[in-house]
Amino acid sequence: MKKIIRLVITGGIIGSFIGFNIAIFCSLFFKTAYFVPSSLYFVLGHSPFAVLISELLWILIGVVFAAANRVFSIEKWSITRQTITHFLITYILFTPIAVACGWFPLNFHYLFWFTVEFIAIYIIIWFGCMIKTKYKINKLNETLKQNK
């Protein structure tokens, strides 16, 4: 139970931090006259309620990705099975949150392009993580060879 609580808190804090900073960046980048906590379609009259709902959605996104990462700690699974399971969990749980955030309307055209973007970003992040992991493994192997 402690692990689940820690996972929810950690994921929520990270999701909130990333979401808030993206919102600040987008508000500055698009030179809005006011802070836009989520998509322009989602902002409800610039109210604190919009910020609260955005915050809860950011927290939920963080929890989804933190929980999905637990798949990679299942040692008896192959990396392929872990990756496919992680992809499916994140895609299935993240997509409705993205719709709730107002990032795209729920129709086939937008869902198709969201899926293409999600897959592309997932592959880029996956390759980055694999390169980082291979680097760590090589570094560890060098250290082990030197200690023999």
DSSP file with accessible surface (Angstrom, degrees, kcal/mol):
  #  RESIDUE AA STRUCTURE BP1 BP2  ACC     N-H-->O    O-->H-N    N-H-->O    O-->H-N    TCO  KAPPA ALPHA  PHI   PSI    X-CA   Y-CA   Z-CA
    1    1 A M     >        0   0  166      0, 0.0     4,-2.4     0, 0.0     5,-0.2   0.000 360.0 360.0 360.0 -38.4    0.0    0.0    0.0
    2    2 A K  H  >  +     0   0  167      1,-0.2     4,-2.7     2,-0.2     5,-0.2   0.880 360.0  53.1 -62.6 -37.3    2.9    2.4    0.8
    3    3 A K  H  > S+     0   0  139      2,-0.2     4,-2.5     1,-0.2    -1,-0.2   0.896 109.2  48.7 -64.4 -40.2    4.3    1.7   -2.7
    4    4 A I  H  > S+     0   0  103      2,-0.2     4,-2.7     1,-0.2    -2,-0.2   0.932 112.5  47.4 -66.4 -44.0    1.0    2.7   -4.3
    5    5 A I  H  X S+     0   0   87     -4,-2.4     4,-2.7     2,-0.2     5,-0.2   0.931 113.7  48.2 -62.8 -43.9    0.7    5.8   -2.3
    6    6 A R  H  X S+     0   0  151     -4,-2.7     4,-3.0     2,-0.2     5,-0.3   0.915 111.7  50.5 -62.6 -41.0    4.3    6.8   -3.1
    7    7 A L  H  X S+     0   0   37     -4,-2.5     4,-2.9     2,-0.2     5,-0.3   0.931 112.1  46.4 -63.1 -44.7    3.7    6.1   -6.8
    8    8 A V  H  X S+     0   0   65     -4,-2.7     4,-2.6     2,-0.2    -2,-0.2   0.931 116.1  44.9 -65.2 -44.1    0.5    8.2   -6.8
    9    9 A I  H  X S+     0   0   94     -4,-2.7     4,-2.6    -5,-0.2     5,-0.2   0.955 117.4  43.6 -66.2 -48.8    2.2   11.1   -5.0
   10   10 A T  H  X S+     0   0   69     -4,-3.0     4,-2.6    -5,-0.2     5,-0.2   0.947 117.2  45.6 -62.4 -48.9    5.4   11.0   -7.0
   11   11 A G  H  X S+     0   0    2     -4,-2.9     4,-2.9    -5,-0.3     5,-0.2   0.906 113.7  50.4 -61.1 -41.5    3.6   10.6  -10.3
   12   12 A G  H  X S+     0   0    6     -4,-2.6     4,-2.7    -5,-0.3    -2,-0.2   0.916 111.2  47.5 -63.7 -42.6    1.2   13.3   -9.4
   13   13 A I  H  X S+     0   0  110     -4,-2.6     4,-2.7     2,-0.2    -2,-0.2   0.937 115.1  45.5 -65.1 -44.8    3.9   15.8   -8.5
   14   14 A I  H  X S+     0   0   90     -4,-2.6     4,-2.8    -5,-0.2     5,-0.3   0.935 114.5  48.3 -65.1 -45.0    5.9   15.1  -11.6
   15   15 A G  H  X S+     0   0    8     -4,-2.9     4,-2.8    -5,-0.2     5,-0.2   0.918 113.3  47.8 -60.7 -43.1    2.8   15.3  -13.8
   16   16 A S  H  X S+     0   0   23     -4,-2.7     4,-2.8    -5,-0.2     5,-0.3   0.933 112.7  48.5 -62.9 -45.1    1.8   18.6  -12.1
   17   17 A F  H  X S+     0   0  135     -4,-2.7     4,-2.2    -5,-0.2    -2,-0.2   0.945 116.0  42.3 -62.0 -48.5    5.2   20.0  -12.5
   18   18 A I  H  X S+     0   0   89     -4,-2.8     4,-2.6     2,-0.2     5,-0.2   0.944 116.4  48.1 -66.1 -46.7    5.5   19.1  -16.2
   19   19 A G  H  X S+     0   0    9     -4,-2.8     4,-2.4    -5,-0.3    -2,-0.2   0.921 112.6  48.0 -60.6 -44.8    1.9   20.1  -17.0
   20   20 A F  H  X S+     0   0   84     -4,-2.8     4,-2.4    -5,-0.2    -1,-0.2   0.926 113.1  47.8 -63.3 -43.5    2.2   23.5  -15.3
   21   21 A N  H  X S+     0   0   67     -4,-2.2     4,-2.6    -5,-0.3    -1,-0.2   0.876 111.0  50.5 -68.5 -35.4    5.6   24.3  -16.9
   22   22 A I  H  X S+     0   0   97     -4,-2.6     4,-3.0     2,-0.2     5,-0.2   0.918 110.4  50.8 -64.5 -42.2    4.2   23.3  -20.4
   23   23 A A  H  X S+     0   0    7     -4,-2.4     4,-2.5    -5,-0.2    13,-0.4   0.914 111.5  47.3 -61.6 -42.4    1.2   25.6  -19.7
   24   24 A I  H  X S+     0   0   55     -4,-2.4     4,-2.4     2,-0.2     5,-0.2   0.948 113.2  48.7 -63.0 -47.2    3.5   28.5  -18.8
   25   25 A F  H  X S+     0   0  129     -4,-2.6     4,-3.4     1,-0.2     5,-0.2   0.932 113.2  46.7 -58.1 -47.4    5.7   27.9  -21.8
   26   26 A C  H  X S+     0   0   46     -4,-3.0     4,-2.7     2,-0.2    -1,-0.2   0.899 110.6  52.4 -64.7 -39.7    2.7   27.7  -24.2
   27   27 A S  H  <>S+     0   0   11     -4,-2.5     5,-2.1    -5,-0.2    -1,-0.2   0.908 116.7  40.0 -62.0 -40.3    1.2   30.9  -22.6
   28   28 A L  H ><5S+     0   0  128     -4,-2.4     3,-1.0     3,-0.2    -2,-0.2   0.924 115.5  50.9 -72.9 -43.6    4.5   32.7  -23.2
   29   29 A F  H 3<5S+     0   0  129     -4,-3.4    -2,-0.2     1,-0.3    -3,-0.2   0.905 115.9  40.7 -62.6 -42.9    5.2   31.2  -26.6
   30   30 A F  T 3<5S-     0   0  139     -4,-2.7    -1,-0.3    -5,-0.2    -2,-0.2   0.387 107.3-129.6 -88.4   3.6    1.7   32.1  -28.0
   31   31 A K  T < 5 -     0   0  185     -3,-1.0    -3,-0.2     1,-0.1    -4,-0.1   0.872  37.8-178.5  52.3  47.9    1.8   35.5  -26.2
   32   32 A T      < -     0   0   42     -5,-2.1    -1,-0.1    -6,-0.2     4,-0.1  -0.433  34.8-128.5 -74.0 153.8   -1.5   35.1  -24.6
   33   33 A A  S    S+     0   0  105     -2,-0.1     2,-0.3     2,-0.1    -1,-0.1   0.601  91.5  25.1 -78.0  -9.1   -2.7   38.1  -22.5
   34   34 A Y  S    S-     0   0  100     -7,-0.1     2,-0.3     0, 0.0    -2,-0.1  -0.934 100.2 -77.0-148.2 165.5   -3.4   35.7  -19.6
   35   35 A F        -     0   0   70     -2,-0.3   -11,-0.1    11,-0.1    -2,-0.1  -0.501  37.8-158.4 -69.8 129.1   -2.3   32.3  -18.3
   36   36 A V        -     0   0   12    -13,-0.4    -9,-0.2    -2,-0.3   -10,-0.1  -0.913   7.2-172.3-111.5 103.2   -3.8   29.4  -20.3
   37   37 A P  S    S-     0   0    4      0, 0.0     2,-0.2     0, 0.0   -14,-0.1   0.691  70.7  -5.2 -72.0 -17.8   -3.7   26.3  -18.1
   38   38 A S  S    S-     0   0   15      1,-0.2    64,-0.1   -15,-0.1     5,-0.1  -0.737 110.1 -31.5-151.0-161.5   -4.8   24.0  -20.9
   39   39 A S    >>  -     0   0   24     62,-0.9     4,-1.3    -2,-0.2     3,-1.3  -0.226  59.8-113.4 -63.0 156.0   -6.0   24.2  -24.5
   40   40 A L  T 34 S+     0   0  114      1,-0.3    -1,-0.1     2,-0.2    63,-0.1   0.809 117.6  59.0 -61.3 -28.2   -7.9   27.3  -25.4
   41   41 A Y  T 34 S+     0   0  212     61,-0.3    -1,-0.3     1,-0.2    61,-0.1   0.771 107.1  47.9 -69.6 -23.6  -11.0   25.2  -25.9
   42   42 A F  T <4 S+     0   0   31     -3,-1.3    -2,-0.2    59,-0.2    -1,-0.2   0.765  81.3 105.0 -91.0 -28.1  -10.8   24.0  -22.4
   43   43 A V     <  -     0   0   22     -4,-1.3     2,-1.1     1,-0.1    -7,-0.0  -0.370  60.7-149.6 -64.5 124.7  -10.4   27.3  -20.5
   44   44 A L    >   -     0   0   86      3,-0.2     3,-1.2     1,-0.2     6,-0.3  -0.697  67.8 -49.5 -99.7  82.2  -13.6   28.2  -18.8
   45   45 A G  T 3  S-     0   0   63     -2,-1.1    -1,-0.2     1,-0.2    -2,-0.1   0.823  96.6 -72.1  62.1  30.8  -13.7   32.0  -18.8
   46   46 A H  T 3  S+     0   0  112      1,-0.2    -1,-0.2     2,-0.1   -11,-0.1   0.777  89.9 157.8  59.9  28.6  -10.2   32.3  -17.3
   47   47 A S    X>  -     0   0   35     -3,-1.2     4,-1.1     1,-0.1     3,-0.9  -0.438  59.0-118.2 -86.2 158.3  -11.5   31.0  -13.9
   48   48 A P  H 3> S+     0   0  113      0, 0.0     4,-2.6     0, 0.0     5,-0.2   0.787 114.2  69.0 -60.1 -24.5   -9.5   29.4  -11.2
   49   49 A F  H 3> S+     0   0  113      1,-0.2     4,-2.7     2,-0.2     5,-0.2   0.894  95.5  52.5 -61.1 -38.8  -11.8   26.3  -11.8
   50   50 A A  H <> S+     0   0    1     -3,-0.9     4,-2.4    -6,-0.3    -1,-0.2   0.900 110.0  48.3 -63.3 -40.2  -10.0   25.8  -15.2
   51   51 A V  H  X S+     0   0   54     -4,-1.1     4,-2.8     2,-0.2    -2,-0.2   0.924 111.8  49.8 -66.5 -42.0   -6.6   25.9  -13.5
   52   52 A L  H  X S+     0   0   93     -4,-2.6     4,-2.4     2,-0.2    -2,-0.2   0.939 112.3  46.2 -62.7 -47.0   -7.9   23.4  -10.8
   53   53 A I  H  X S+     0   0   45     -4,-2.7     4,-2.3     1,-0.2    -1,-0.2   0.925 113.3  50.2 -63.0 -42.2   -9.3   21.0  -13.5
   54   54 A S  H  X S+     0   0    1     -4,-2.4     4,-2.7    -5,-0.2    -2,-0.2   0.929 109.4  51.7 -60.7 -44.2   -6.1   21.3  -15.5
   55   55 A E  H  X S+     0   0   53     -4,-2.8     4,-2.5     1,-0.2    -2,-0.2   0.924 109.6  48.8 -59.2 -45.0   -4.0   20.6  -12.4
   56   56 A L  H  X S+     0   0   96     -4,-2.4     4,-2.4     1,-0.2    -1,-0.2   0.900 111.9  49.1 -64.4 -38.2   -6.1   17.4  -11.6
   57   57 A L  H  X S+     0   0   23     -4,-2.3     4,-2.5     2,-0.2    -2,-0.2   0.905 110.5  50.4 -68.2 -39.1   -5.6   16.2  -15.2
   58   58 A W  H  X S+     0   0   12     -4,-2.7     4,-2.4     2,-0.2    -2,-0.2   0.910 111.2  49.3 -62.9 -43.1   -1.9   16.9  -15.1
   59   59 A I  H  X S+     0   0   55     -4,-2.5     4,-2.5    -5,-0.2    -2,-0.2   0.934 110.4  50.7 -60.6 -44.6   -1.7   14.9  -11.9
   60   60 A L  H  X S+     0   0   83     -4,-2.4     4,-2.6     1,-0.2    -2,-0.2   0.909 108.9  51.2 -61.4 -40.7   -3.7   12.1  -13.5
   61   61 A I  H  X S+     0   0   25     -4,-2.5     4,-2.3     1,-0.2     5,-0.2   0.935 110.3  49.6 -61.7 -45.3   -1.3   12.0  -16.5
   62   62 A G  H  X S+     0   0    9     -4,-2.4     4,-2.5     1,-0.2   -50,-0.2   0.911 111.2  48.8 -60.3 -41.7    1.7   11.8  -14.1
   63   63 A V  H  X S+     0   0   28     -4,-2.5     4,-3.0     2,-0.2     5,-0.3   0.917 109.2  53.3 -66.1 -41.2    0.1    8.9  -12.2
   64   64 A V  H  X S+     0   0   14     -4,-2.6     4,-2.5     1,-0.2    -2,-0.2   0.952 113.9  41.1 -58.5 -49.7   -0.8    7.0  -15.4
   65   65 A F  H  X S+     0   0   62     -4,-2.3     4,-1.7     2,-0.2    -1,-0.2   0.889 115.4  50.4 -70.9 -35.5    2.8    7.2  -16.7
   66   66 A A  H  X S+     0   0   24     -4,-2.5     4,-0.5    -5,-0.2    -1,-0.2   0.927 113.6  45.6 -65.8 -43.1    4.3    6.4  -13.2
   67   67 A A  H >< S+     0   0   43     -4,-3.0     3,-1.3     1,-0.2     4,-0.3   0.914 110.5  53.3 -66.6 -41.0    2.1    3.4  -12.8
   68   68 A A  H >< S+     0   0    1     -4,-2.5     3,-1.9    -5,-0.3     4,-0.3   0.849  98.2  65.3 -63.9 -31.5    2.7    2.2  -16.3
   69   69 A N  H >< S+     0   0   84     -4,-1.7     3,-1.4     1,-0.3    -1,-0.3   0.730  83.4  75.9 -64.3 -19.4    6.5    2.3  -15.6
   70   70 A R  G X< S+     0   0  120     -3,-1.3     3,-1.8    -4,-0.5    -1,-0.3   0.755  78.9  74.3 -62.7 -22.6    6.0   -0.4  -13.0
   71   71 A V  G X  S+     0   0   12     -3,-1.9     3,-1.7    -4,-0.3    -1,-0.3   0.864  87.0  61.6 -56.8 -35.2    5.7   -2.8  -16.0
   72   72 A F  G <  S+     0   0   74     -3,-1.4    -1,-0.3    -4,-0.3    -2,-0.2   0.565  93.6  63.3 -73.9  -5.5    9.5   -2.5  -16.5
   73   73 A S  G <  S+     0   0   61     -3,-1.8     2,-1.3    -4,-0.2    -1,-0.3   0.447  72.3 103.3 -95.7   1.4   10.1   -4.0  -13.0
   74   74 A I    X   -     0   0   54     -3,-1.7     3,-1.3    -4,-0.2     8,-0.1  -0.698  54.7-172.2 -83.3  96.3    8.5   -7.3  -13.9
   75   75 A E  T 3  S+     0   0  185     -2,-1.3    -1,-0.2     1,-0.3     4,-0.1   0.759  74.9  61.9 -67.2 -27.4   11.8   -9.3  -14.4
   76   76 A K  T 3  S+     0   0  187     -3,-0.1     2,-0.3     2,-0.1    -1,-0.3   0.626  91.1  84.5 -77.8  -9.2   10.3  -12.4  -15.8
   77   77 A W  S <  S-     0   0   51     -3,-1.3     2,-0.1    -6,-0.2     0, 0.0  -0.664  83.9-116.3 -89.2 149.2    8.9  -10.5  -18.8
   78   78 A S     >  -     0   0   68     -2,-0.3     4,-2.6     1,-0.1     5,-0.2  -0.362  27.9-110.9 -74.8 161.0   11.0   -9.8  -21.9
   79   79 A I  H  > S+     0   0   78      1,-0.2     4,-2.6     2,-0.2     5,-0.2   0.860 119.9  55.8 -62.2 -32.1   11.8   -6.2  -22.8
   80   80 A T  H  > S+     0   0   89      2,-0.2     4,-2.7     1,-0.2     5,-0.2   0.949 109.3  44.6 -65.3 -47.2    9.5   -6.6  -25.8
   81   81 A R  H  > S+     0   0  130      1,-0.2     4,-2.5     2,-0.2     5,-0.2   0.903 114.2  50.2 -64.3 -41.5    6.6   -7.7  -23.7
   82   82 A Q  H  X S+     0   0   18     -4,-2.6     4,-2.8     2,-0.2    -1,-0.2   0.929 112.6  46.9 -60.2 -45.4    7.3   -4.9  -21.1
   83   83 A T  H  X S+     0   0   20     -4,-2.6     4,-2.9     2,-0.2    -2,-0.2   0.923 113.4  46.6 -66.2 -45.2    7.4   -2.3  -23.9
   84   84 A I  H  X S+     0   0   96     -4,-2.7     4,-2.6     2,-0.2    -1,-0.2   0.928 115.1  47.0 -63.9 -43.4    4.3   -3.4  -25.7
   85   85 A T  H  X S+     0   0   36     -4,-2.5     4,-2.7    -5,-0.2     5,-0.2   0.932 113.2  48.7 -63.4 -44.3    2.3   -3.6  -22.4
   86   86 A H  H  X S+     0   0   13     -4,-2.8     4,-2.7    -5,-0.2     5,-0.3   0.930 111.5  50.1 -60.9 -44.9    3.6   -0.2  -21.3
   87   87 A F  H  X S+     0   0   47     -4,-2.9     4,-2.9     1,-0.2     5,-0.3   0.940 112.4  46.5 -58.6 -48.4    2.7    1.3  -24.7
   88   88 A L  H  X S+     0   0   83     -4,-2.6     4,-2.7     1,-0.2     5,-0.3   0.917 113.1  48.7 -63.5 -44.0   -0.8   -0.1  -24.5
   89   89 A I  H  X S+     0   0   56     -4,-2.7     4,-2.3    -5,-0.2     5,-0.3   0.947 115.6  43.3 -60.5 -49.6   -1.4    1.0  -20.9
   90   90 A T  H  X S+     0   0    0     -4,-2.7     4,-2.6    -5,-0.2     5,-0.3   0.921 116.8  46.4 -66.4 -41.1   -0.2    4.5  -21.6
   91   91 A Y  H  X S+     0   0   46     -4,-2.9     4,-2.1    -5,-0.3    -2,-0.2   0.954 115.0  45.6 -65.4 -47.7   -2.0    4.9  -24.9
   92   92 A I  H  < S+     0   0  106     -4,-2.7    -2,-0.2    -5,-0.3    -1,-0.2   0.889 122.8  35.1 -65.8 -39.1   -5.3    3.5  -23.5
   93   93 A L  H  X S+     0   0   86     -4,-2.3     4,-0.8    -5,-0.3    -1,-0.2   0.831 118.8  49.4 -85.5 -31.7   -5.3    5.5  -20.3
   94   94 A F  H  X S+     0   0   24     -4,-2.6     4,-2.6    -5,-0.3     5,-0.2   0.863  98.9  66.6 -76.8 -34.6   -3.7    8.7  -21.7
   95   95 A T  H  X S+     0   0   16     -4,-2.1     4,-2.2    -5,-0.3     5,-0.2   0.923 101.8  45.1 -58.1 -49.7   -6.0    9.1  -24.7
   96   96 A P  H  > S+     0   0   77      0, 0.0     4,-2.5     0, 0.0    -1,-0.2   0.872 112.9  52.7 -64.6 -30.6   -9.2    9.9  -22.8
   97   97 A I  H  X S+     0   0   13     -4,-0.8     4,-2.2     2,-0.2    -2,-0.2   0.917 107.3  51.8 -67.1 -41.2   -7.3   12.3  -20.6
   98   98 A A  H  <>S+     0   0    0     -4,-2.6     5,-2.2     2,-0.2     6,-0.5   0.899 110.7  48.2 -61.4 -39.4   -6.0   14.1  -23.6
   99   99 A V  H ><5S+     0   0   40     -4,-2.2     3,-1.5    -5,-0.2    -2,-0.2   0.932 110.6  51.1 -65.2 -43.9   -9.5   14.4  -24.9
  100  100 A A  H 3<5S+     0   0   52     -4,-2.5    -2,-0.2     1,-0.3    -1,-0.2   0.840 105.4  56.7 -62.4 -32.1  -10.7   15.6  -21.5
  101  101 A C  T 3<5S-     0   0    0     -4,-2.2   -62,-0.9    -5,-0.1    -1,-0.3   0.604 115.0-119.7 -72.4 -13.7   -7.8   18.2  -21.6
  102  102 A G  T < 5S+     0   0   19     -3,-1.5   -61,-0.3    -4,-0.4    -3,-0.2   0.711  71.0 136.6  81.7  21.3   -9.3   19.5  -24.9
  103  103 A W  S   <S-     0   0  112     -5,-2.2    -4,-0.2     1,-0.3    -5,-0.1   0.761  79.1  -4.5 -74.4 -24.7   -6.1   18.7  -26.9
  104  104 A F  S    S-     0   0   18     -6,-0.5    -1,-0.3    -5,-0.2    -2,-0.2  -0.950  78.7-106.2-161.0 149.7   -8.2   17.3  -29.7
  105  105 A P        -     0   0   67      0, 0.0     2,-1.6     0, 0.0     5,-0.1  -0.441  42.7-102.3 -75.4 156.9  -11.9   16.6  -30.3
  106  106 A L  S    S+     0   0  129     -2,-0.1     2,-0.3     4,-0.1     3,-0.1  -0.622  76.7 113.5 -85.1  86.8  -13.1   13.0  -30.3
  107  107 A N  S  > S-     0   0   69     -2,-1.6     4,-2.6     1,-0.1     5,-0.3  -0.962  76.6-102.2-146.4 165.7  -13.4   12.1  -33.9
  108  108 A F  H  > S+     0   0  167     -2,-0.3     4,-2.9     1,-0.2     5,-0.2   0.891 115.0  53.3 -58.6 -45.4  -11.6    9.6  -36.2
  109  109 A H  H  > S+     0   0  107      1,-0.2     4,-2.0     2,-0.2    -1,-0.2   0.947 115.5  38.6 -57.5 -51.7   -9.4   12.2  -38.0
  110  110 A Y  H  > S+     0   0  111      2,-0.2     4,-2.6     1,-0.2    -1,-0.2   0.882 115.5  52.9 -69.6 -37.6   -8.0   13.7  -34.8
  111  111 A L  H  X S+     0   0   51     -4,-2.6     4,-2.4     2,-0.2    -2,-0.2   0.909 108.3  52.0 -64.2 -38.9   -7.7   10.4  -33.0
  112  112 A F  H  X S+     0   0   95     -4,-2.9     4,-2.3    -5,-0.3    -2,-0.2   0.951 113.3  42.6 -61.0 -49.6   -5.8    9.0  -36.0
  113  113 A W  H  X S+     0   0  120     -4,-2.0     4,-2.6     1,-0.2    -2,-0.2   0.862 112.1  54.0 -70.7 -32.5   -3.2   11.9  -35.9
  114  114 A F  H  X S+     0   0   23     -4,-2.6     4,-2.9     2,-0.2    -1,-0.2   0.932 109.5  49.3 -61.4 -43.5   -3.0   11.8  -32.2
  115  115 A T  H  X S+     0   0   33     -4,-2.4     4,-2.8     2,-0.2    -2,-0.2   0.918 110.3  49.7 -62.7 -43.8   -2.2    8.1  -32.4
  116  116 A V  H  X S+     0   0   58     -4,-2.3     4,-2.5     1,-0.2    -1,-0.2   0.939 114.3  45.2 -60.8 -45.9    0.5    8.7  -35.1
  117  117 A E  H  X S+     0   0  115     -4,-2.6     4,-2.8     2,-0.2     5,-0.3   0.907 112.2  51.8 -64.6 -41.8    2.1   11.5  -32.9
  118  118 A F  H  X S+     0   0   20     -4,-2.9     4,-2.7     2,-0.2    -2,-0.2   0.936 111.6  46.6 -60.6 -46.2    1.9    9.3  -29.8
  119  119 A I  H  X S+     0   0   69     -4,-2.8     4,-2.7     2,-0.2    -2,-0.2   0.927 113.1  49.2 -62.5 -44.6    3.6    6.4  -31.5
  120  120 A A  H  X S+     0   0   46     -4,-2.5     4,-2.3    -5,-0.2    -2,-0.2   0.940 114.5  44.0 -62.2 -46.4    6.3    8.7  -32.9
  121  121 A I  H  X S+     0   0   97     -4,-2.8     4,-2.7     1,-0.2     5,-0.2   0.912 112.8  53.0 -65.2 -40.0    7.0   10.3  -29.6
  122  122 A Y  H  X S+     0   0   32     -4,-2.7     4,-2.9    -5,-0.3    -2,-0.2   0.926 109.6  48.1 -61.0 -44.9    6.9    6.9  -27.9
  123  123 A I  H  X S+     0   0   81     -4,-2.7     4,-2.8     2,-0.2     5,-0.2   0.920 111.7  49.8 -63.9 -42.2    9.5    5.5  -30.3
  124  124 A I  H  X S+     0   0  121     -4,-2.3     4,-2.2     2,-0.2    -2,-0.2   0.944 114.8  43.5 -62.2 -47.3   11.8    8.6  -29.8
  125  125 A I  H  X S+     0   0  102     -4,-2.7     4,-2.7     2,-0.2     5,-0.2   0.913 112.7  53.5 -65.2 -40.5   11.6    8.3  -26.0
  126  126 A W  H  X S+     0   0   75     -4,-2.9     4,-2.5    -5,-0.2    -2,-0.2   0.931 109.7  47.3 -60.3 -46.7   12.0    4.5  -26.2
  127  127 A F  H  X S+     0   0  112     -4,-2.8     4,-2.6     2,-0.2    -1,-0.2   0.913 111.5  51.6 -62.6 -40.8   15.2    4.8  -28.3
  128  128 A G  H  X S+     0   0   40     -4,-2.2     4,-2.4    -5,-0.2    -2,-0.2   0.929 111.5  46.7 -60.5 -43.9   16.6    7.5  -25.9
  129  129 A C  H  X S+     0   0   67     -4,-2.7     4,-2.6     2,-0.2    -2,-0.2   0.890 111.8  51.0 -66.0 -38.8   15.9    5.2  -22.9
  130  130 A M  H  X S+     0   0   47     -4,-2.5     4,-2.8    -5,-0.2     5,-0.2   0.918 110.7  48.3 -66.0 -42.2   17.5    2.2  -24.7
  131  131 A I  H  X S+     0   0  116     -4,-2.6     4,-2.2     2,-0.2    -2,-0.2   0.934 113.0  48.5 -62.6 -44.0   20.6    4.2  -25.6
  132  132 A K  H  X S+     0   0  127     -4,-2.4     4,-2.2    -5,-0.2    -2,-0.2   0.921 113.0  47.8 -62.4 -43.6   20.9    5.5  -22.0
  133  133 A T  H  X S+     0   0   69     -4,-2.6     4,-2.6     2,-0.2    -2,-0.2   0.918 110.6  50.6 -65.5 -43.0   20.4    2.0  -20.6
  134  134 A K  H  X S+     0   0  128     -4,-2.8     4,-2.6     1,-0.2    -1,-0.2   0.894 109.4  52.1 -62.5 -37.9   23.0    0.5  -23.0
  135  135 A Y  H  X S+     0   0  143     -4,-2.2     4,-2.4    -5,-0.2    -2,-0.2   0.935 110.5  47.6 -62.3 -45.4   25.5    3.2  -21.9
  136  136 A K  H  X S+     0   0  123     -4,-2.2     4,-2.5     2,-0.2    -2,-0.2   0.899 111.8  50.2 -63.0 -41.4   24.9    2.4  -18.2
  137  137 A I  H  X S+     0   0   84     -4,-2.6     4,-2.8     2,-0.2    -2,-0.2   0.930 111.6  47.6 -63.5 -45.1   25.4   -1.3  -18.9
  138  138 A N  H  X S+     0   0   91     -4,-2.6     4,-2.3     2,-0.2    -2,-0.2   0.904 112.0  50.3 -62.2 -40.9   28.6   -0.7  -20.8
  139  139 A K  H  X S+     0   0  103     -4,-2.4     4,-2.1     2,-0.2    -2,-0.2   0.923 111.9  47.6 -63.1 -43.0   29.9    1.5  -18.0
  140  140 A L  H  X S+     0   0  104     -4,-2.5     4,-2.5     1,-0.2    -2,-0.2   0.918 110.7  51.4 -65.4 -41.7   29.0   -1.1  -15.4
  141  141 A N  H  X S+     0   0   72     -4,-2.8     4,-2.4     1,-0.2    -1,-0.2   0.896 109.1  51.0 -62.9 -40.1   30.7   -3.9  -17.5
  142  142 A E  H  X S+     0   0  102     -4,-2.3     4,-2.1     2,-0.2    -1,-0.2   0.920 110.2  49.5 -62.1 -42.7   33.9   -1.7  -17.7
  143  143 A T  H  X S+     0   0   63     -4,-2.1     4,-1.5     1,-0.2    -2,-0.2   0.909 111.0  49.3 -64.4 -40.5   33.8   -1.2  -13.9
  144  144 A L  H  < S+     0   0   92     -4,-2.5     4,-0.4     1,-0.2    -1,-0.2   0.891 110.2  50.9 -65.6 -39.3   33.4   -5.0  -13.4
  145  145 A K  H >< S+     0   0  158     -4,-2.4     3,-0.9     1,-0.2    -1,-0.2   0.888 109.7  50.5 -64.8 -38.2   36.3   -5.7  -15.8
  146  146 A Q  H 3< S+     0   0  148     -4,-2.1    -1,-0.2     1,-0.2    -2,-0.2   0.808 107.0  54.6 -70.4 -28.6   38.6   -3.3  -14.0
  147  147 A N  T 3<        0   0  124     -4,-1.5    -1,-0.2    -5,-0.2    -2,-0.2   0.518 360.0 360.0 -84.8  -4.3   37.8   -4.8  -10.6
  148  148 A K    <         0   0  214     -3,-0.9    -3,-0.1    -4,-0.4    -4,-0.0  -0.321 360.0 360.0 -79.3 360.0   38.8   -8.4  -11.7
